[in-house]
Amino acid sequence: MTANRRLLSEQEQINLENILHQAPIGFLAVLADGPYVVPINFVHDSSDEPNGWGRILFHSGEGKKSVALAADPRVCMAVVTETAFDRGATPCDDGFTYRSTLVKGKASLLTDRAEREVALRMIVAKYDPEAARDDLNEQIFEQTLVYSVAIESVSFKQRPRRSTSPPAV
């Protein structure tokens, strides 16, 4: 786990940014009546944050996740990309190729209308860029909870694809 950008190599920083900007979903862990993990749509906002990591923005409705976040804002989010099965010479050599990151931080509920709208438009722009400028449905907007996670620490890991060429003799 690293909380300081300077502890990651420049290439690891680039890989981390790519994962957070390209991954379609993340898995958000919160503390409910015990550990609770749920897939979420999210966007990484890398604008000027004091820690240099930016923030994660996501939306939700009322439910178990929002109740948990109101009680304890600490979160951990896992994001995995570029997964592929990598068959080895034997089943014990099989594995997966992937790039992943873990993000830890504290979620805060955005309450300012303008800030909520900007965040929602950023999320929409990631998934449906053509709809990002459309008018928001007021009834849905009022029911939508929008959260910002100030990133406190991140880690990066990758397991590159193994060579498929036969071993040298």
C-alpha positions in Angstrom: 0.0 0.0 0.0 1.3 3.4 -0.8 0.0 6.7 0.2 2.5 8.9 -1.5 2.7 9.4 -5.3 6.5 9.6 -5.1 6.7 6.0 -3.9 5.3 4.8 -7.2 7.5 4.8 -10.4 6.4 7.1 -13.2 5.2 4.1 -15.2 3.2 2.8 -12.2 1.6 6.2 -11.9 0.6 6.2 -15.6 -0.7 2.6 -15.3 -2.8 3.6 -12.2 -4.3 6.6 -13.9 -5.1 4.5 -17.0 -6.9 1.9 -14.8 -9.0 4.5 -13.0 -9.9 6.3 -16.2 -10.7 3.3 -18.4 -12.2 0.6 -16.1 -15.9 0.3 -16.5 -16.7 -0.7 -12.9 -15.1 -0.8 -9.5 -16.0 -2.9 -6.5 -16.7 -0.7 -3.5 -16.3 -2.1 0.0 -18.0 -0.5 3.0 -18.8 -1.5 6.5 -22.5 -2.2 6.9 -23.5 -4.8 9.5 -20.2 -6.4 8.4 -18.1 -6.1 5.2 -20.2 -5.3 2.2 -18.9 -5.1 -1.4 -20.9 -3.8 -4.3 -20.0 -3.0 -8.0 -20.3 0.7 -8.9 -20.1 3.0 -11.9 -17.5 5.6 -11.1 -15.3 8.3 -12.6 -11.8 9.3 -11.5 -11.5 13.1 -11.1 -7.8 13.9 -11.2 -8.2 17.7 -10.8 -6.3 19.6 -8.2 -6.6 17.6 -5.0 -4.1 18.2 -2.3 -2.8 14.6 -2.1 -2.2 14.4 -5.8 -4.4 11.3 -6.3 -7.7 13.1 -7.1 -11.0 11.6 -6.1 -13.5 9.0 -7.1 -17.1 10.1 -7.9 -20.0 7.7 -7.9 -23.8 7.8 -7.5 -26.2 5.7 -5.6 -29.8 5.6 -4.3 -30.9 5.1 -0.8 -30.1 1.7 0.5 -27.6 -0.5 2.4 -24.6 1.3 0.9 -25.8 4.8 1.7 -26.7 3.8 5.3 -23.3 2.2 5.7 -21.5 5.4 4.4 -23.5 7.6 6.7 -22.3 5.5 9.7 -18.7 5.0 8.5 -17.3 6.9 5.5 -14.2 4.7 5.1 -14.1 2.8 1.8 -11.9 0.6 -0.2 -12.4 0.2 -3.9 -10.9 -2.5 -6.1 -10.6 -2.0 -9.8 -9.3 -4.7 -12.2 -8.7 -4.3 -15.9 -7.1 -6.2 -18.8 -8.0 -9.6 -17.4 -7.2 -12.7 -19.4 -6.8 -16.4 -18.6 -3.2 -17.4 -19.1 -2.9 -21.2 -19.7 0.3 -22.7 -18.4 2.0 -26.0 -19.2 0.0 -27.7 -16.4 -3.1 -26.6 -14.4 -0.8 -25.5 -11.6 0.9 -23.1 -14.0 -2.5 -21.5 -15.1 -3.2 -18.0 -14.0 -4.6 -14.7 -14.9 -3.1 -11.6 -16.5 -4.4 -8.4 -15.1 -3.7 -4.8 -13.9 -5.4 -3.7 -10.7 -5.5 -1.0 -8.1 -6.9 -0.6 -4.6 -8.0 2.8 -3.6 -8.7 3.7 0.0 -10.4 6.9 1.3 -13.4 8.5 2.9 -16.6 9.1 1.1 -18.5 12.3 1.5 -22.0 12.9 0.3 -22.1 15.9 -2.0 -25.0 18.2 -1.0 -24.4 21.3 -3.2 -26.6 21.2 -6.2 -24.1 22.6 -8.7 -21.3 20.2 -7.4 -23.7 17.2 -7.6 -24.6 18.1 -11.2 -21.0 18.5 -12.3 -20.1 15.1 -10.7 -23.1 13.4 -12.3 -22.3 14.8 -15.7 -18.7 13.6 -15.3 -20.0 10.1 -14.6 -22.4 10.2 -17.5 -19.7 11.5 -19.8 -17.5 8.4 -19.0 -20.2 6.0 -20.0 -22.4 7.9 -22.5 -20.6 11.0 -23.8 -23.4 12.0 -26.1 -25.8 12.3 -23.1 -23.5 14.3 -20.9 -25.0 17.6 -22.1 -28.7 16.5 -22.0 -31.0 18.0 -19.4 -31.1 16.0 -16.2 -34.5 14.5 -15.2 -35.3 16.6 -12.1 -37.1 13.9 -10.3 -34.3 11.4 -10.7 -31.7 14.0 -10.0 -33.3 14.8 -6.6 -33.3 11.2 -5.6 -29.7 10.5 -6.7 -27.1 10.5 -4.0 -23.6 11.6 -5.3 -20.4 10.8 -3.4 -16.9 11.9 -3.6 -14.1 9.7 -2.2 -10.9 11.7 -1.4 -8.2 9.2 -2.3 -5.9 8.7 0.7 -3.9 5.8 -0.5 -3.5 3.6 -3.5 -1.7 0.5 -4.6 -1.0 -0.9 -8.0 -0.3 -4.4 -9.1 0.0 -6.1 -12.5 0.6 -9.6 -13.6 1.8 -9.4 -17.2 1.1 -12.1 -19.8 3.6 -14.8 -19.8 5.4 -15.6 -23.0 3.7 -18.3 -25.0 6.9 -19.4 -26.6 8.3 -22.7 -25.5 11.0 -22.6 -22.8 14.6 -22.5 -23.9 16.4 -25.8 -23.7 
